[in-house]
Amino acid sequence: MQRILIATSNQGKLRDFAGAAAPHGIEIALLANYASLPEVKEDGDTFEANARKKAEHYSRHAAGEIVLADDSGLEVNALGGAPGVHSARYAAEQPHLLSNNTDDQANNARLLRELKKVPPENRAGRFVCVIAAARDGEILAVFRGQAEGMILDRPRGSNGFGYDPLFYSPRIKKTFAELTPEEKATYSHRGEAFRKFISWSIDQR
Ligand code: IMP
């Protein structure tokens, strides 16, 4: 079975990748020693810049192997594209409002606050995922996936991670937190970007 290395500390992303890889007979593995490696500063202005930075850096720690890094987030039209590249630390930008919630709960709470006065018809947004593939510090290719949806005014579903419970997909008529791993792989930004990676890797053989 082919094995692909992923550089991430996000268990939700790992589960999504495993779900997307399973139908292709590919096993997803976390980069060995990931937690003990020096961290990358995700200070790029775009998902692509951050994904490239992470893939370049972490692939230097897995000689000769292809390493994937994902940078992703939610863009909401009514918020001028926010939280965008700041999705993971959206609530942390307002430390005076932080409580004991997890990062995901606090981020979702901020999103709901920001959209409080925005009516349903103006709550469109999209998840974006950029995957960079690198080997020995060299970028080999970059893949982008996008999923359109709308932000609900209360969470629905208990699967997934991050903003999944607030993100309603009109294509499948569920929030991303109501999807099975197979459905998330089919309908999500990460699934789309990963399918592009699979096509590319087949072409490389
Ligand atoms: P980063 O790519 O590590 O900078 O963080 C991405 C952040 O975007 C996550 O922490 C989530 O808040 C959000 N995000 C990205 N993809 C998803 C997804 O598939 N579902 C829910 N939230 C996501």
Residues whose N, C-alpha, C, O or C-beta is under 5 A from the ligand:
A	BS01	IMP	D70 D71 S72 G73 L74 V85 S87 A88 F161 G162 Y163 D164
